[in-house]
């Protein structure tokens, strides 16, 4: 599954990745962390900056989306995480666009 994610969605997706799991899951998670993270060029281009827990970027920058290939297992990891949050009523408004990309609603 390939999805175009903007900067906030990439940061949220990084936060949803599980820290524990079996070997296969953690291998996919590690690859996704690399894909979702920012390259040196992106950090410069979008002026991405981190001050303690706060990450900022140039809100005026256009086209800061990146196509991420989650693959079958990676997509399942994300869908499972989002569905679990929905089930536990722990979704936030910030997660809605990511949720709708992974779990299309009518």
C-alpha positions as CSV (number, residue, x, y, z in Angstrom):
1,X,0.0,0.0,0.0
2,X,1.4,3.4,-1.1
3,X,0.1,6.5,0.5
4,X,1.1,10.2,0.2
5,X,1.6,11.6,3.7
6,X,2.3,15.2,4.7
7,X,4.6,16.1,7.5
8,X,2.1,15.9,10.4
9,X,0.8,12.5,9.1
10,X,4.4,11.2,8.9
11,X,5.1,12.3,12.5
12,X,1.8,10.7,13.7
13,X,2.5,7.5,11.8
14,X,6.0,7.3,13.4
15,X,4.3,7.6,16.8
16,X,1.9,4.7,16.0
17,X,4.6,2.2,15.2
18,X,4.8,-0.5,17.9
19,X,8.0,-0.7,20.0
20,X,7.5,-4.4,20.6
21,X,6.7,-7.4,18.5
22,X,8.1,-10.4,16.7
23,X,11.1,-10.4,14.5
24,X,9.2,-9.8,11.2
25,X,7.1,-7.0,12.7
26,X,10.1,-5.2,14.1
27,X,12.0,-5.6,10.8
28,X,9.1,-3.9,9.0
29,X,8.8,-1.3,11.7
30,X,12.5,-0.4,11.3
31,X,12.1,0.0,7.6
32,X,9.0,2.1,8.0
33,X,10.9,4.3,10.5
34,X,13.4,5.0,7.8
35,X,10.8,5.8,5.2
36,X,8.7,8.0,7.5
37,X,11.7,9.9,8.9
38,X,13.1,13.1,7.2
39,X,16.1,13.2,5.0
40,X,18.8,15.9,5.3
41,X,17.3,17.6,2.2
42,X,13.8,17.6,3.7
43,X,15.0,19.0,7.0
44,X,16.6,21.9,5.1
45,X,13.9,22.4,2.5
46,X,11.0,22.4,5.0
47,X,13.0,23.9,7.9
48,X,12.2,21.0,10.2
49,X,13.3,21.8,13.7
50,X,12.9,20.0,17.1
51,X,13.0,21.8,20.4
52,X,12.6,19.3,23.2
53,X,9.3,17.6,22.4
54,X,8.1,20.1,19.9
55,X,8.7,19.6,16.1
56,X,8.1,22.5,13.8
57,X,8.4,23.1,10.1
58,X,7.8,25.8,7.5
59,X,4.0,26.0,7.2
60,X,4.5,28.1,4.0
61,X,6.3,25.3,2.3
62,X,4.3,23.7,-0.5
63,X,4.2,20.1,-1.5
64,X,5.6,18.6,1.6
65,X,4.0,15.3,1.0
66,X,6.0,12.1,0.5
67,X,4.8,8.8,-1.0
68,X,5.4,6.0,1.5
69,X,5.3,2.4,0.6
70,X,4.0,0.6,3.6
71,X,3.8,-2.8,2.0
72,X,1.3,-5.4,3.1
73,X,2.7,-6.1,6.5
74,X,3.4,-2.4,7.3
75,X,-0.2,-1.4,6.2
76,X,-1.6,-4.1,8.4
77,X,0.4,-2.9,11.4
78,X,-0.9,0.7,10.9
79,X,-4.5,-0.5,10.3
80,X,-4.4,-2.7,13.4
81,X,-3.0,0.2,15.5
82,X,-5.6,2.6,14.3
83,X,-8.5,0.1,14.7
84,X,-7.4,-0.7,18.3
85,X,-7.3,3.0,19.1
86,X,-10.8,3.4,17.6
87,X,-12.1,0.4,19.6
88,X,-10.6,1.8,22.8
89,X,-12.0,5.3,21.9
90,X,-8.5,6.7,22.0
91,X,-8.5,8.3,18.5
92,X,-7.8,12.0,18.4
93,X,-8.8,14.6,15.9
94,X,-5.2,14.8,14.7
95,X,-5.3,11.1,13.7
96,X,-8.4,11.5,11.6
97,X,-6.7,12.1,8.2
98,X,-4.3,9.2,8.8
99,X,-7.2,7.0,9.9
100,X,-9.2,7.9,6.7
101,X,-6.2,7.1,4.5
102,X,-5.7,3.7,6.0
103,X,-9.3,2.8,6.7
104,X,-11.5,4.5,4.1
105,X,-15.0,5.3,5.3
106,X,-18.1,6.1,3.3
